[in-house]
Structures are given as structure tokens and as C-alpha cells.
Amino acid sequence: MLDSIRDLYQEVVFDHNRNPRNFRVMDDANRKIEGFNPLCGDRITLYVKVDAGVIEDVSFQGSGCAISTASASLMTEIVRGQTEAEAEHLFETFHRITTGQDGDAVNLEEIGKLAVLAGVRAYPARVKCATLAWHSLQAALKNEGETISTE
């Protein structure tokens, strides 16, 4: 089973890295934030359009490793149409799973396609790559300044 998850992880990461979804500047975004992971050099500009507490659109630009790009791409697909509260809950769950803070009670179905990134928990240095876009989203939804860092 672990081999099939590892294979799926590689397939999804490669696909979203080569063809990132929602990789574009959004001119009508009402939230914009820069994110930076000094450890790996990942940089992201996240654009979010929120109306009445619902994420109507989300996109990103930037450069980074395959994990960072794939995570941002997956995130933009999944959070579109969610409420800010739903996106926050998903962030918390994703963060617990990728950092191993969930112990043995891993409910990968709760995060859908993002489950393939649960494997980064075995590589602590890569967790910040996988969570950069998520920390950026969380900061954008809370209007917490213009730049965030994983350090």
C-alpha cells in the first residue's frame, strides 16, 4: 500500500509541478500576499478574491520546488468555492497531517487530493515547502500584512 501511495504522490506532484493549475495573476483579487520559504527558496504571490466570506477565486504566481508548486496548485483547486471557515479548517487538518501532529489517527479522506502530500511528514525539511501556500492563504484571509515567511 505504501508503494501505491508513493507512486501516486510522485504522479500528482509531477503533474501539478509541470502544469500548475491557477498559475496566473488575478487583477480583481481583493487579497494579495507574498510568501517566502528561505530554507528552499520557494516564493509565492497568492491572489484571493473573497466575497461574503466565500473564496470566489484564488490563483498564484511564483517559483519554487516541485512540492511547493504542486501544493499551491492543489490548494487553489480545492479551496475555490469554500467559505473562509472551511478553508481554515482544511488548513488546520492539512497542517496536522503533513507535520505528523495527528499521531496515528490519519484521516486522509478528509483532505481529498491533498492526501498525497501527507508523505512529506517523513521529510521534515520539506514540510515548509508543502505548507507555504497554505500559510499564505491563511494570512491573506486574515489580512495579515503583505509578506509571510515559513521561518
FENKAGI-V684630 format. One record per backbone hydrogen bond with DSSP energy under -0.5 kcal/mol. CO is the residue of the C=O (numbers start at 1). NH is the residue of the N-H. E is the energy in kcal/mol with one decimal. If there is no record, write none. Layout:
BEGIN
co=CO nh=NH e=E
co=CO nh=NH e=E
END
This chain:
BEGIN
co=1 nh=5 e=-2.1
co=2 nh=6 e=-2.6
co=3 nh=7 e=-2.5
co=4 nh=8 e=-2.3
co=5 nh=9 e=-2.8
co=6 nh=10 e=-2.4
co=7 nh=11 e=-2.4
co=8 nh=12 e=-2.9
co=9 nh=13 e=-2.7
co=10 nh=14 e=-2.6
co=11 nh=15 e=-2.3
co=12 nh=16 e=-2.7
co=13 nh=17 e=-1.9
co=14 nh=18 e=-2.5
co=15 nh=19 e=-2.6
co=17 nh=20 e=-0.5
co=20 nh=23 e=-0.7
co=22 nh=24 e=-1.4
co=22 nh=60 e=-2.3
co=25 nh=27 e=-0.7
co=26 nh=29 e=-1.2
co=31 nh=48 e=-2.7
co=33 nh=46 e=-2.9
co=34 nh=148 e=-2.5
co=35 nh=44 e=-2.4
co=36 nh=38 e=-0.6
co=36 nh=150 e=-2.0
co=37 nh=40 e=-0.7
co=37 nh=41 e=-2.8
co=37 nh=42 e=-0.8
co=42 nh=37 e=-2.7
co=43 nh=63 e=-1.4
co=44 nh=35 e=-3.1
co=44 nh=46 e=-0.5
co=45 nh=61 e=-1.8
co=46 nh=33 e=-2.0
co=47 nh=59 e=-2.4
co=48 nh=30 e=-1.5
co=48 nh=31 e=-1.7
co=48 nh=50 e=-0.6
co=49 nh=56 e=-2.2
co=49 nh=57 e=-1.4
co=51 nh=54 e=-1.7
co=53 nh=84 e=-2.3
co=54 nh=51 e=-2.4
co=54 nh=56 e=-1.1
co=55 nh=81 e=-3.6
co=57 nh=49 e=-2.9
co=59 nh=47 e=-2.9
co=60 nh=24 e=-0.9
co=61 nh=45 e=-3.0
co=63 nh=43 e=-3.3
co=65 nh=69 e=-2.4
co=66 nh=70 e=-2.6
co=67 nh=71 e=-2.5
co=68 nh=72 e=-2.2
co=69 nh=73 e=-2.4
co=70 nh=74 e=-2.7
co=71 nh=75 e=-2.6
co=72 nh=76 e=-2.3
co=73 nh=77 e=-1.5
co=74 nh=78 e=-2.1
co=75 nh=79 e=-2.6
co=76 nh=80 e=-0.8
co=79 nh=82 e=-2.5
co=82 nh=55 e=-3.2
co=83 nh=87 e=-2.4
co=84 nh=88 e=-2.2
co=85 nh=89 e=-2.3
co=86 nh=90 e=-2.3
co=87 nh=91 e=-2.4
co=88 nh=92 e=-2.4
co=89 nh=93 e=-2.3
co=90 nh=94 e=-3.0
co=91 nh=95 e=-3.1
co=92 nh=96 e=-2.2
co=93 nh=97 e=-2.4
co=94 nh=98 e=-2.7
co=95 nh=99 e=-1.9
co=96 nh=100 e=-0.8
co=96 nh=101 e=-1.6
co=96 nh=102 e=-0.9
co=100 nh=103 e=-1.1
co=102 nh=105 e=-1.7
co=104 nh=106 e=-1.6
co=105 nh=107 e=-0.6
co=106 nh=108 e=-0.7
co=107 nh=110 e=-1.2
co=108 nh=111 e=-1.1
co=109 nh=112 e=-1.0
co=111 nh=114 e=-1.9
co=112 nh=115 e=-2.2
co=113 nh=116 e=-1.6
co=114 nh=117 e=-2.1
co=115 nh=118 e=-1.9
co=116 nh=119 e=-0.7
co=117 nh=120 e=-1.7
co=118 nh=121 e=-1.7
co=119 nh=122 e=-1.7
co=120 nh=123 e=-2.4
co=123 nh=126 e=-2.8
co=123 nh=127 e=-0.6
co=124 nh=127 e=-0.9
co=124 nh=128 e=-0.5
co=126 nh=130 e=-1.9
co=127 nh=131 e=-1.9
co=128 nh=132 e=-1.0
co=131 nh=135 e=-2.8
co=132 nh=136 e=-2.3
co=133 nh=137 e=-2.4
co=134 nh=138 e=-2.6
co=135 nh=139 e=-2.2
co=136 nh=140 e=-2.5
co=137 nh=141 e=-2.8
co=138 nh=142 e=-1.2
co=139 nh=144 e=-2.7
co=140 nh=143 e=-1.2
co=143 nh=145 e=-1.0
co=146 nh=34 e=-3.2
co=148 nh=36 e=-1.5
END
